[in-house]
């Protein structure tokens, strides 16, 4: 998976991602955590998508880090259930 940071400011970021599944899961978790705006767009299916995140309170990098940790935790829960 390729990730390229296009814009990185305190309260907003734009990231180019080539994996739609990862972008959609991250969007859902970010919106669930209450970021001001989290969405992605793609000009064409053959091109990578651009993911835009805006936060009114926390630093965007921290918001993304927290969302990724929540995703990991949920994945581990699923794995532990499957091992039983």
PyMOL Python script that loads the backbone (N, CA, C, O; Angstrom):
from pymol import cmd

cmd.read_pdbstr("""\
ATOM      1  N   UNK A   1       0.841  -1.170   0.000  1.00  0.00           N
ATOM      2  CA  UNK A   1       0.000   0.000   0.000  1.00  0.00           C
ATOM      3  C   UNK A   1       0.891   1.240   0.000  1.00  0.00           C
ATOM      4  O   UNK A   1       1.833   1.343   0.785  1.00  0.00           O
ATOM      5  N   UNK A   2       0.580   2.165  -0.882  1.00  0.00           N
ATOM      6  CA  UNK A   2       1.315   3.420  -0.951  1.00  0.00           C
ATOM      7  C   UNK A   2       0.510   4.535  -0.313  1.00  0.00           C
ATOM      8  O   UNK A   2      -0.689   4.668  -0.561  1.00  0.00           O
ATOM      9  N   UNK A   3       1.172   5.336   0.509  1.00  0.00           N
ATOM     10  CA  UNK A   3       0.557   6.483   1.162  1.00  0.00           C
ATOM     11  C   UNK A   3       1.477   7.677   0.952  1.00  0.00           C
ATOM     12  O   UNK A   3       2.684   7.591   1.177  1.00  0.00           O
ATOM     13  N   UNK A   4       0.898   8.788   0.518  1.00  0.00           N
ATOM     14  CA  UNK A   4       1.680  10.005   0.302  1.00  0.00           C
ATOM     15  C   UNK A   4       0.943  11.170   0.950  1.00  0.00           C
ATOM     16  O   UNK A   4      -0.227  11.411   0.657  1.00  0.00           O
ATOM     17  N   UNK A   5       1.626  11.885   1.825  1.00  0.00           N
ATOM     18  CA  UNK A   5       1.030  13.046   2.477  1.00  0.00           C
ATOM     19  C   UNK A   5       1.140  14.226   1.520  1.00  0.00           C
ATOM     20  O   UNK A   5       2.239  14.616   1.125  1.00  0.00           O
ATOM     21  N   UNK A   6       0.004  14.784   1.155  1.00  0.00           N
ATOM     22  CA  UNK A   6      -0.038  15.927   0.249  1.00  0.00           C
ATOM     23  C   UNK A   6       0.000  17.226   1.048  1.00  0.00           C
ATOM     24  O   UNK A   6       0.715  18.166   0.702  1.00  0.00           O
ATOM     25  N   UNK A   7      -0.781  17.258   2.122  1.00  0.00           N
ATOM     26  CA  UNK A   7      -0.881  18.451   2.972  1.00  0.00           C
ATOM     27  C   UNK A   7      -0.975  17.981   4.416  1.00  0.00           C
ATOM     28  O   UNK A   7      -1.747  17.076   4.731  1.00  0.00           O
ATOM     29  N   UNK A   8      -0.185  18.599   5.296  1.00  0.00           N
ATOM     30  CA  UNK A   8      -0.209  18.219   6.700  1.00  0.00           C
ATOM     31  C   UNK A   8      -0.121  19.471   7.555  1.00  0.00           C
ATOM     32  O   UNK A   8       0.956  20.037   7.738  1.00  0.00           O
ATOM     33  N   UNK A   9      -1.254  19.894   8.072  1.00  0.00           N
ATOM     34  CA  UNK A   9      -1.320  21.040   8.967  1.00  0.00           C
ATOM     35  C   UNK A   9      -1.899  20.565  10.289  1.00  0.00           C
ATOM     36  O   UNK A   9      -2.287  19.404  10.427  1.00  0.00           O
ATOM     37  N   UNK A  10      -1.954  21.469  11.261  1.00  0.00           N
ATOM     38  CA  UNK A  10      -2.413  21.087  12.592  1.00  0.00           C
ATOM     39  C   UNK A  10      -3.835  20.538  12.566  1.00  0.00           C
ATOM     40  O   UNK A  10      -4.093  19.486  13.151  1.00  0.00           O
ATOM     41  N   UNK A  11      -4.761  21.225  11.903  1.00  0.00           N
ATOM     42  CA  UNK A  11      -6.169  20.844  11.926  1.00  0.00           C
ATOM     43  C   UNK A  11      -6.687  20.267  10.615  1.00  0.00           C
ATOM     44  O   UNK A  11      -7.884  20.007  10.491  1.00  0.00           O
ATOM     45  N   UNK A  12      -5.814  20.061   9.637  1.00  0.00           N
ATOM     46  CA  UNK A  12      -6.269  19.456   8.386  1.00  0.00           C
ATOM     47  C   UNK A  12      -5.125  18.718   7.695  1.00  0.00           C
ATOM     48  O   UNK A  12      -3.949  19.036   7.872  1.00  0.00           O
ATOM     49  N   UNK A  13      -5.514  17.724   6.906  1.00  0.00           N
ATOM     50  CA  UNK A  13      -4.526  16.939   6.174  1.00  0.00           C
ATOM     51  C   UNK A  13      -5.166  16.370   4.916  1.00  0.00           C
ATOM     52  O   UNK A  13      -6.371  16.122   4.870  1.00  0.00           O
ATOM     53  N   UNK A  14      -4.344  16.170   3.904  1.00  0.00           N
ATOM     54  CA  UNK A  14      -4.748  15.460   2.689  1.00  0.00           C
ATOM     55  C   UNK A  14      -3.703  14.398   2.419  1.00  0.00           C
ATOM     56  O   UNK A  14      -2.501  14.663   2.434  1.00  0.00           O
ATOM     57  N   UNK A  15      -4.188  13.188   2.171  1.00  0.00           N
ATOM     58  CA  UNK A  15      -3.308  12.035   1.993  1.00  0.00           C
ATOM     59  C   UNK A  15      -3.730  11.299   0.728  1.00  0.00           C
ATOM     60  O   UNK A  15      -4.921  11.079   0.503  1.00  0.00           O
ATOM     61  N   UNK A  16      -2.768  10.923  -0.090  1.00  0.00           N
ATOM     62  CA  UNK A  16      -3.044  10.119  -1.280  1.00  0.00           C
ATOM     63  C   UNK A  16      -2.829   8.656  -0.901  1.00  0.00           C
ATOM     64  O   UNK A  16      -1.756   8.277  -0.431  1.00  0.00           O
ATOM     65  N   UNK A  17      -3.869   7.834  -1.111  1.00  0.00           N
ATOM     66  CA  UNK A  17      -3.848   6.420  -0.725  1.00  0.00           C
ATOM     67  C   UNK A  17      -4.294   5.585  -1.918  1.00  0.00           C
ATOM     68  O   UNK A  17      -5.198   5.986  -2.650  1.00  0.00           O
ATOM     69  N   UNK A  18      -3.670   4.429  -2.122  1.00  0.00           N
ATOM     70  CA  UNK A  18      -4.060   3.578  -3.244  1.00  0.00           C
ATOM     71  C   UNK A  18      -4.936   2.392  -2.837  1.00  0.00           C
ATOM     72  O   UNK A  18      -5.196   1.504  -3.648  1.00  0.00           O
ATOM     73  N   UNK A  19      -5.392   2.377  -1.575  1.00  0.00           N
ATOM     74  CA  UNK A  19      -6.202   1.260  -1.094  1.00  0.00           C
ATOM     75  C   UNK A  19      -7.551   1.767  -0.600  1.00  0.00           C
ATOM     76  O   UNK A  19      -7.640   2.384   0.462  1.00  0.00           O
ATOM     77  N   UNK A  20      -8.587   1.506  -1.368  1.00  0.00           N
ATOM     78  CA  UNK A  20      -9.928   1.978  -1.049  1.00  0.00           C
ATOM     79  C   UNK A  20     -10.457   1.391   0.253  1.00  0.00           C
ATOM     80  O   UNK A  20     -11.107   2.096   1.025  1.00  0.00           O
ATOM     81  N   UNK A  21     -10.193   0.128   0.507  1.00  0.00           N
ATOM     82  CA  UNK A  21     -10.685  -0.526   1.719  1.00  0.00           C
ATOM     83  C   UNK A  21     -10.130   0.133   2.974  1.00  0.00           C
ATOM     84  O   UNK A  21     -10.877   0.410   3.912  1.00  0.00           O
ATOM     85  N   UNK A  22      -8.839   0.381   2.997  1.00  0.00           N
ATOM     86  CA  UNK A  22      -8.206   1.029   4.147  1.00  0.00           C
ATOM     87  C   UNK A  22      -8.767   2.434   4.331  1.00  0.00           C
ATOM     88  O   UNK A  22      -9.064   2.839   5.455  1.00  0.00           O
ATOM     89  N   UNK A  23      -8.913   3.169   3.253  1.00  0.00           N
ATOM     90  CA  UNK A  23      -9.444   4.533   3.342  1.00  0.00           C
ATOM     91  C   UNK A  23     -10.865   4.546   3.892  1.00  0.00           C
ATOM     92  O   UNK A  23     -11.197   5.402   4.712  1.00  0.00           O
ATOM     93  N   UNK A  24     -11.691   3.633   3.465  1.00  0.00           N
ATOM     94  CA  UNK A  24     -13.080   3.600   3.920  1.00  0.00           C
ATOM     95  C   UNK A  24     -13.178   3.208   5.397  1.00  0.00           C
ATOM     96  O   UNK A  24     -13.967   3.792   6.139  1.00  0.00           O
ATOM     97  N   UNK A  25     -12.393   2.236   5.821  1.00  0.00           N
ATOM     98  CA  UNK A  25     -12.398   1.848   7.234  1.00  0.00           C
ATOM     99  C   UNK A  25     -11.910   3.010   8.097  1.00  0.00           C
ATOM    100  O   UNK A  25     -12.499   3.298   9.139  1.00  0.00           O
ATOM    101  N   UNK A  26     -10.848   3.672   7.673  1.00  0.00           N
ATOM    102  CA  UNK A  26     -10.327   4.811   8.419  1.00  0.00           C
ATOM    103  C   UNK A  26     -11.348   5.943   8.466  1.00  0.00           C
ATOM    104  O   UNK A  26     -11.497   6.588   9.504  1.00  0.00           O
ATOM    105  N   UNK A  27     -12.046   6.194   7.380  1.00  0.00           N
ATOM    106  CA  UNK A  27     -13.075   7.237   7.339  1.00  0.00           C
ATOM    107  C   UNK A  27     -14.166   6.959   8.371  1.00  0.00           C
ATOM    108  O   UNK A  27     -14.592   7.856   9.098  1.00  0.00           O
ATOM    109  N   UNK A  28     -14.605   5.714   8.422  1.00  0.00           N
ATOM    110  CA  UNK A  28     -15.666   5.344   9.364  1.00  0.00           C
ATOM    111  C   UNK A  28     -15.211   5.561  10.811  1.00  0.00           C
ATOM    112  O   UNK A  28     -15.950   6.136  11.610  1.00  0.00           O
ATOM    113  N   UNK A  29     -14.020   5.113  11.146  1.00  0.00           N
ATOM    114  CA  UNK A  29     -13.528   5.262  12.516  1.00  0.00           C
ATOM    115  C   UNK A  29     -13.272   6.733  12.871  1.00  0.00           C
ATOM    116  O   UNK A  29     -13.550   7.153  13.994  1.00  0.00           O
ATOM    117  N   UNK A  30     -12.753   7.501  11.939  1.00  0.00           N
ATOM    118  CA  UNK A  30     -12.532   8.927  12.211  1.00  0.00           C
ATOM    119  C   UNK A  30     -13.854   9.646  12.456  1.00  0.00           C
ATOM    120  O   UNK A  30     -13.968  10.442  13.388  1.00  0.00           O
ATOM    121  N   UNK A  31     -14.848   9.367  11.625  1.00  0.00           N
ATOM    122  CA  UNK A  31     -16.147  10.007  11.813  1.00  0.00           C
ATOM    123  C   UNK A  31     -16.807   9.553  13.110  1.00  0.00           C
ATOM    124  O   UNK A  31     -17.490  10.337  13.769  1.00  0.00           O
ATOM    125  N   UNK A  32     -16.606   8.306  13.472  1.00  0.00           N
ATOM    126  CA  UNK A  32     -17.154   7.785  14.726  1.00  0.00           C
ATOM    127  C   UNK A  32     -16.524   8.495  15.928  1.00  0.00           C
ATOM    128  O   UNK A  32     -17.184   8.702  16.947  1.00  0.00           O
ATOM    129  N   UNK A  33     -15.244   8.865  15.803  1.00  0.00           N
ATOM    130  CA  UNK A  33     -14.541   9.547  16.894  1.00  0.00           C
ATOM    131  C   UNK A  33     -14.826  11.041  16.943  1.00  0.00           C
ATOM    132  O   UNK A  33     -14.355  11.725  17.852  1.00  0.00           O
ATOM    133  N   UNK A  34     -15.580  11.556  15.993  1.00  0.00           N
ATOM    134  CA  UNK A  34     -16.003  12.943  16.059  1.00  0.00           C
ATOM    135  C   UNK A  34     -15.107  13.961  15.390  1.00  0.00           C
ATOM    136  O   UNK A  34     -15.104  15.123  15.796  1.00  0.00           O
ATOM    137  N   UNK A  35     -14.340  13.568  14.370  1.00  0.00           N
ATOM    138  CA  UNK A  35     -13.598  14.587  13.634  1.00  0.00           C
ATOM    139  C   UNK A  35     -14.613  15.465  12.897  1.00  0.00           C
ATOM    140  O   UNK A  35     -15.746  15.056  12.647  1.00  0.00           O
ATOM    141  N   UNK A  36     -14.189  16.647  12.568  1.00  0.00           N
ATOM    142  CA  UNK A  36     -15.083  17.584  11.896  1.00  0.00           C
ATOM    143  C   UNK A  36     -15.439  17.091  10.485  1.00  0.00           C
ATOM    144  O   UNK A  36     -16.590  17.195  10.061  1.00  0.00           O
ATOM    145  N   UNK A  37     -14.449  16.555   9.765  1.00  0.00           N
ATOM    146  CA  UNK A  37     -14.666  16.102   8.391  1.00  0.00           C
ATOM    147  C   UNK A  37     -13.656  15.028   8.039  1.00  0.00           C
ATOM    148  O   UNK A  37     -12.459  15.197   8.269  1.00  0.00           O
ATOM    149  N   UNK A  38     -14.130  13.928   7.486  1.00  0.00           N
ATOM    150  CA  UNK A  38     -13.254  12.869   6.983  1.00  0.00           C
ATOM    151  C   UNK A  38     -13.934  12.235   5.781  1.00  0.00           C
ATOM    152  O   UNK A  38     -15.004  11.638   5.903  1.00  0.00           O
ATOM    153  N   UNK A  39     -13.308  12.368   4.624  1.00  0.00           N
ATOM    154  CA  UNK A  39     -13.882  11.815   3.394  1.00  0.00           C
ATOM    155  C   UNK A  39     -12.762  11.592   2.380  1.00  0.00           C
ATOM    156  O   UNK A  39     -11.660  12.124   2.514  1.00  0.00           O
ATOM    157  N   UNK A  40     -13.073  10.798   1.375  1.00  0.00           N
ATOM    158  CA  UNK A  40     -12.112  10.563   0.303  1.00  0.00           C
ATOM    159  C   UNK A  40     -12.808  10.789  -1.034  1.00  0.00           C
ATOM    160  O   UNK A  40     -14.033  10.720  -1.138  1.00  0.00           O
ATOM    161  N   UNK A  41     -11.993  11.060  -2.055  1.00  0.00           N
ATOM    162  CA  UNK A  41     -12.500  11.213  -3.420  1.00  0.00           C
ATOM    163  C   UNK A  41     -11.478  10.618  -4.382  1.00  0.00           C
ATOM    164  O   UNK A  41     -10.282  10.545  -4.096  1.00  0.00           O
ATOM    165  N   UNK A  42     -11.994  10.199  -5.526  1.00  0.00           N
ATOM    166  CA  UNK A  42     -11.107   9.627  -6.538  1.00  0.00           C
ATOM    167  C   UNK A  42     -11.558  10.127  -7.892  1.00  0.00           C
ATOM    168  O   UNK A  42     -12.736  10.025  -8.235  1.00  0.00           O
ATOM    169  N   UNK A  43     -10.635  10.664  -8.659  1.00  0.00           N
ATOM    170  CA  UNK A  43     -10.961  11.192  -9.984  1.00  0.00           C
ATOM    171  C   UNK A  43     -11.329  10.088 -10.961  1.00  0.00           C
ATOM    172  O   UNK A  43     -12.213  10.260 -11.801  1.00  0.00           O
ATOM    173  N   UNK A  44     -10.646   8.952 -10.848  1.00  0.00           N
ATOM    174  CA  UNK A  44     -10.864   7.843 -11.763  1.00  0.00           C
ATOM    175  C   UNK A  44     -10.460   6.554 -11.049  1.00  0.00           C
ATOM    176  O   UNK A  44      -9.515   6.566 -10.259  1.00  0.00           O
ATOM    177  N   UNK A  45     -11.158   5.434 -11.310  1.00  0.00           N
ATOM    178  CA  UNK A  45     -10.812   4.175 -10.627  1.00  0.00           C
ATOM    179  C   UNK A  45      -9.364   3.723 -10.803  1.00  0.00           C
ATOM    180  O   UNK A  45      -8.859   2.958  -9.982  1.00  0.00           O
ATOM    181  N   UNK A  46      -8.699   4.173 -11.839  1.00  0.00           N
ATOM    182  CA  UNK A  46      -7.308   3.771 -12.048  1.00  0.00           C
ATOM    183  C   UNK A  46      -6.314   4.641 -11.282  1.00  0.00           C
ATOM    184  O   UNK A  46      -5.116   4.358 -11.276  1.00  0.00           O
ATOM    185  N   UNK A  47      -6.806   5.694 -10.640  1.00  0.00           N
ATOM    186  CA  UNK A  47      -5.930   6.618  -9.919  1.00  0.00           C
ATOM    187  C   UNK A  47      -6.111   6.458  -8.412  1.00  0.00           C
ATOM    188  O   UNK A  47      -7.166   6.020  -7.953  1.00  0.00           O
ATOM    189  N   UNK A  48      -5.081   6.814  -7.643  1.00  0.00           N
ATOM    190  CA  UNK A  48      -5.222   6.738  -6.179  1.00  0.00           C
ATOM    191  C   UNK A  48      -6.231   7.772  -5.683  1.00  0.00           C
ATOM    192  O   UNK A  48      -6.483   8.781  -6.342  1.00  0.00           O
ATOM    193  N   UNK A  49      -6.792   7.505  -4.531  1.00  0.00           N
ATOM    194  CA  UNK A  49      -7.766   8.436  -3.983  1.00  0.00           C
ATOM    195  C   UNK A  49      -7.079   9.438  -3.071  1.00  0.00           C
ATOM    196  O   UNK A  49      -5.973   9.206  -2.583  1.00  0.00           O
ATOM    197  N   UNK A  50      -7.758  10.557  -2.850  1.00  0.00           N
ATOM    198  CA  UNK A  50      -7.262  11.589  -1.954  1.00  0.00           C
ATOM    199  C   UNK A  50      -8.182  11.613  -0.744  1.00  0.00           C
ATOM    200  O   UNK A  50      -9.396  11.774  -0.871  1.00  0.00           O
ATOM    201  N   UNK A  51      -7.591  11.450   0.423  1.00  0.00           N
ATOM    202  CA  UNK A  51      -8.319  11.385   1.684  1.00  0.00           C
ATOM    203  C   UNK A  51      -8.121  12.725   2.386  1.00  0.00           C
ATOM    204  O   UNK A  51      -6.988  13.159   2.592  1.00  0.00           O
ATOM    205  N   UNK A  52      -9.227  13.382   2.754  1.00  0.00           N
ATOM    206  CA  UNK A  52      -9.155  14.679   3.416  1.00  0.00           C
ATOM    207  C   UNK A  52      -9.714  14.552   4.827  1.00  0.00           C
ATOM    208  O   UNK A  52     -10.781  13.974   5.035  1.00  0.00           O
ATOM    209  N   UNK A  53      -8.977  15.102   5.795  1.00  0.00           N
ATOM    210  CA  UNK A  53      -9.375  15.053   7.201  1.00  0.00           C
ATOM    211  C   UNK A  53      -9.269  16.454   7.784  1.00  0.00           C
ATOM    212  O   UNK A  53      -8.263  17.138   7.601  1.00  0.00           O
ATOM    213  N   UNK A  54     -10.315  16.875   8.487  1.00  0.00           N
ATOM    214  CA  UNK A  54     -10.298  18.153   9.194  1.00  0.00           C
ATOM    215  C   UNK A  54     -10.755  17.922  10.623  1.00  0.00           C
ATOM    216  O   UNK A  54     -11.710  17.188  10.874  1.00  0.00           O
ATOM    217  N   UNK A  55     -10.060  18.560  11.554  1.00  0.00           N
ATOM    218  CA  UNK A  55     -10.371  18.413  12.968  1.00  0.00           C
ATOM    219  C   UNK A  55     -10.528  19.801  13.575  1.00  0.00           C
ATOM    220  O   UNK A  55      -9.776  20.720  13.251  1.00  0.00           O
ATOM    221  N   UNK A  56     -11.499  19.940  14.445  1.00  0.00           N
ATOM    222  CA  UNK A  56     -11.692  21.239  15.091  1.00  0.00           C
ATOM    223  C   UNK A  56     -10.954  21.324  16.423  1.00  0.00           C
ATOM    224  O   UNK A  56     -10.690  22.422  16.913  1.00  0.00           O
ATOM    225  N   UNK A  57     -10.622  20.196  17.003  1.00  0.00           N
ATOM    226  CA  UNK A  57      -9.992  20.213  18.322  1.00  0.00           C
ATOM    227  C   UNK A  57      -8.583  19.662  18.330  1.00  0.00           C
ATOM    228  O   UNK A  57      -7.619  20.408  18.500  1.00  0.00           O
ATOM    229  N   UNK A  58      -8.462  18.357  18.148  1.00  0.00           N
ATOM    230  CA  UNK A  58      -7.168  17.689  18.242  1.00  0.00           C
ATOM    231  C   UNK A  58      -6.359  17.868  16.965  1.00  0.00           C
ATOM    232  O   UNK A  58      -6.887  18.269  15.928  1.00  0.00           O
ATOM    233  N   UNK A  59      -5.094  17.570  17.061  1.00  0.00           N
ATOM    234  CA  UNK A  59      -4.218  17.558  15.892  1.00  0.00           C
ATOM    235  C   UNK A  59      -4.609  16.357  15.036  1.00  0.00           C
ATOM    236  O   UNK A  59      -4.855  15.271  15.562  1.00  0.00           O
ATOM    237  N   UNK A  60      -4.667  16.547  13.727  1.00  0.00           N
ATOM    238  CA  UNK A  60      -5.114  15.496  12.808  1.00  0.00           C
ATOM    239  C   UNK A  60      -4.269  14.237  12.953  1.00  0.00           C
ATOM    240  O   UNK A  60      -4.805  13.130  12.932  1.00  0.00           O
ATOM    241  N   UNK A  61      -2.977  14.388  13.098  1.00  0.00           N
ATOM    242  CA  UNK A  61      -2.089  13.224  13.240  1.00  0.00           C
ATOM    243  C   UNK A  61      -2.499  12.388  14.449  1.00  0.00           C
ATOM    244  O   UNK A  61      -2.476  11.158  14.386  1.00  0.00           O
ATOM    245  N   UNK A  62      -2.872  13.040  15.543  1.00  0.00           N
ATOM    246  CA  UNK A  62      -3.314  12.331  16.745  1.00  0.00           C
ATOM    247  C   UNK A  62      -4.654  11.648  16.497  1.00  0.00           C
ATOM    248  O   UNK A  62      -4.862  10.523  16.953  1.00  0.00           O
ATOM    249  N   UNK A  63      -5.561  12.303  15.787  1.00  0.00           N
ATOM    250  CA  UNK A  63      -6.862  11.712  15.458  1.00  0.00           C
ATOM    251  C   UNK A  63      -6.684  10.431  14.638  1.00  0.00           C
ATOM    252  O   UNK A  63      -7.332   9.419  14.906  1.00  0.00           O
ATOM    253  N   UNK A  64      -5.805  10.483  13.643  1.00  0.00           N
ATOM    254  CA  UNK A  64      -5.553   9.315  12.796  1.00  0.00           C
ATOM    255  C   UNK A  64      -4.915   8.202  13.621  1.00  0.00           C
ATOM    256  O   UNK A  64      -5.292   7.038  13.488  1.00  0.00           O
ATOM    257  N   UNK A  65      -3.963   8.548  14.463  1.00  0.00           N
ATOM    258  CA  UNK A  65      -3.300   7.559  15.306  1.00  0.00           C
ATOM    259  C   UNK A  65      -4.298   6.858  16.228  1.00  0.00           C
ATOM    260  O   UNK A  65      -4.246   5.638  16.382  1.00  0.00           O
ATOM    261  N   UNK A  66      -5.195   7.613  16.834  1.00  0.00           N
ATOM    262  CA  UNK A  66      -6.208   7.022  17.712  1.00  0.00           C
ATOM    263  C   UNK A  66      -7.156   6.114  16.933  1.00  0.00           C
ATOM    264  O   UNK A  66      -7.529   5.047  17.418  1.00  0.00           O
ATOM    265  N   UNK A  67      -7.547   6.531  15.727  1.00  0.00           N
ATOM    266  CA  UNK A  67      -8.438   5.708  14.905  1.00  0.00           C
ATOM    267  C   UNK A  67      -7.760   4.399  14.517  1.00  0.00           C
ATOM    268  O   UNK A  67      -8.392   3.343  14.541  1.00  0.00           O
ATOM    269  N   UNK A  68      -6.481   4.462  14.159  1.00  0.00           N
ATOM    270  CA  UNK A  68      -5.739   3.251  13.789  1.00  0.00           C
ATOM    271  C   UNK A  68      -5.644   2.301  14.983  1.00  0.00           C
ATOM    272  O   UNK A  68      -5.781   1.089  14.819  1.00  0.00           O
ATOM    273  N   UNK A  69      -5.413   2.836  16.172  1.00  0.00           N
ATOM    274  CA  UNK A  69      -5.361   1.994  17.368  1.00  0.00           C
ATOM    275  C   UNK A  69      -6.704   1.312  17.625  1.00  0.00           C
ATOM    276  O   UNK A  69      -6.741   0.144  18.014  1.00  0.00           O
ATOM    277  N   UNK A  70      -7.799   2.029  17.411  1.00  0.00           N
ATOM    278  CA  UNK A  70      -9.122   1.432  17.586  1.00  0.00           C
ATOM    279  C   UNK A  70      -9.373   0.332  16.553  1.00  0.00           C
ATOM    280  O   UNK A  70      -9.981  -0.690  16.869  1.00  0.00           O
ATOM    281  N   UNK A  71      -8.910   0.540  15.332  1.00  0.00           N
ATOM    282  CA  UNK A  71      -9.054  -0.474  14.288  1.00  0.00           C
ATOM    283  C   UNK A  71      -8.270  -1.731  14.680  1.00  0.00           C
ATOM    284  O   UNK A  71      -8.773  -2.847  14.555  1.00  0.00           O
ATOM    285  N   UNK A  72      -7.039  -1.540  15.152  1.00  0.00           N
ATOM    286  CA  UNK A  72      -6.219  -2.676  15.590  1.00  0.00           C
ATOM    287  C   UNK A  72      -6.906  -3.444  16.713  1.00  0.00           C
ATOM    288  O   UNK A  72      -6.943  -4.674  16.704  1.00  0.00           O
ATOM    289  N   UNK A  73      -7.446  -2.713  17.671  1.00  0.00           N
ATOM    290  CA  UNK A  73      -8.102  -3.344  18.818  1.00  0.00           C
ATOM    291  C   UNK A  73      -9.303  -4.173  18.357  1.00  0.00           C
ATOM    292  O   UNK A  73      -9.494  -5.299  18.815  1.00  0.00           O
ATOM    293  N   UNK A  74     -10.111  -3.615  17.450  1.00  0.00           N
ATOM    294  CA  UNK A  74     -11.267  -4.354  16.951  1.00  0.00           C
ATOM    295  C   UNK A  74     -10.849  -5.583  16.136  1.00  0.00           C
ATOM    296  O   UNK A  74     -11.489  -6.632  16.219  1.00  0.00           O
ATOM    297  N   UNK A  75      -9.785  -5.454  15.356  1.00  0.00           N
ATOM    298  CA  UNK A  75      -9.287  -6.604  14.589  1.00  0.00           C
ATOM    299  C   UNK A  75      -8.795  -7.709  15.518  1.00  0.00           C
ATOM    300  O   UNK A  75      -9.027  -8.890  15.262  1.00  0.00           O
ATOM    301  N   UNK A  76      -8.120  -7.327  16.589  1.00  0.00           N
ATOM    302  CA  UNK A  76      -7.648  -8.319  17.564  1.00  0.00           C
ATOM    303  C   UNK A  76      -8.815  -9.026  18.255  1.00  0.00           C
ATOM    304  O   UNK A  76      -8.742 -10.225  18.524  1.00  0.00           O
ATOM    305  N   UNK A  77      -9.892  -8.289  18.545  1.00  0.00           N
ATOM    306  CA  UNK A  77     -11.079  -8.906  19.124  1.00  0.00           C
ATOM    307  C   UNK A  77     -11.665  -9.957  18.184  1.00  0.00           C
ATOM    308  O   UNK A  77     -12.037 -11.048  18.616  1.00  0.00           O
ATOM    309  N   UNK A  78     -11.745  -9.625  16.915  1.00  0.00           N
ATOM    310  CA  UNK A  78     -12.273 -10.560  15.922  1.00  0.00           C
ATOM    311  C   UNK A  78     -11.384 -11.800  15.838  1.00  0.00           C
ATOM    312  O   UNK A  78     -11.883 -12.925  15.804  1.00  0.00           O
ATOM    313  N   UNK A  79     -10.073 -11.592  15.804  1.00  0.00           N
ATOM    314  CA  UNK A  79      -9.145 -12.729  15.749  1.00  0.00           C
ATOM    315  C   UNK A  79      -9.282 -13.642  16.965  1.00  0.00           C
ATOM    316  O   UNK A  79      -9.251 -14.866  16.838  1.00  0.00           O
ATOM    317  N   UNK A  80      -9.434 -13.038  18.143  1.00  0.00           N
ATOM    318  CA  UNK A  80      -9.560 -13.862  19.343  1.00  0.00           C
ATOM    319  C   UNK A  80     -10.862 -14.656  19.340  1.00  0.00           C
ATOM    320  O   UNK A  80     -10.899 -15.778  19.845  1.00  0.00           O
ATOM    321  N   UNK A  81     -11.914 -14.100  18.788  1.00  0.00           N
ATOM    322  CA  UNK A  81     -13.180 -14.820  18.681  1.00  0.00           C
ATOM    323  C   UNK A  81     -13.072 -15.992  17.692  1.00  0.00           C
ATOM    324  O   UNK A  81     -13.653 -17.057  17.903  1.00  0.00           O
ATOM    325  N   UNK A  82     -12.324 -15.770  16.623  1.00  0.00           N
ATOM    326  CA  UNK A  82     -12.165 -16.825  15.616  1.00  0.00           C
ATOM    327  C   UNK A  82     -11.287 -17.975  16.106  1.00  0.00           C
ATOM    328  O   UNK A  82     -11.424 -19.103  15.633  1.00  0.00           O
ATOM    329  N   UNK A  83     -10.404 -17.702  17.032  1.00  0.00           N
ATOM    330  CA  UNK A  83      -9.507 -18.736  17.557  1.00  0.00           C
ATOM    331  C   UNK A  83     -10.211 -19.688  18.511  1.00  0.00           C
ATOM    332  O   UNK A  83      -9.706 -20.779  18.781  1.00  0.00           O
ATOM    333  N   UNK A  84     -11.369 -19.291  19.024  1.00  0.00           N
ATOM    334  CA  UNK A  84     -12.089 -20.138  19.985  1.00  0.00           C
ATOM    335  C   UNK A  84     -12.733 -21.311  19.320  1.00  0.00           C
ATOM    336  O   UNK A  84     -13.378 -22.121  19.987  1.00  0.00           O
TER     337      UNK A  84
END
""", "prot")
cmd.dss("prot")
cmd.show_as("cartoon", "prot")
cmd.util.cbc("prot")
cmd.orient("prot")
